[in-house]
């Protein structure tokens, strides 16, 4: 990966607060912000649970509709 592309990704991660970085000479050190990463992980888990519930509801509805077609 080219350095400008890499630095663009680093800046995005810094803007979101997921990492912080410091530069000493030519060396840039990045540190993960664990609290922010944990918050993102919780958000993803909530989204996963929401969509799993929606898919279960859709599956149930499709099974009901399929059963109604068979009764005719």
GIDA-V527108 format. One record per helix or strand of 3 or more residues. SS is the DSSP state (@ for helix, = for strand). FROM is the first residue (numbers start at 0). LEN is the number of residues. Records with the same first field share a line. If there is no record, write none. Layout:
SS: FROM-LEN ; FROM-LEN
This chain:
@: 2-14 ; 33-38
=: 18-6 ; 26-6
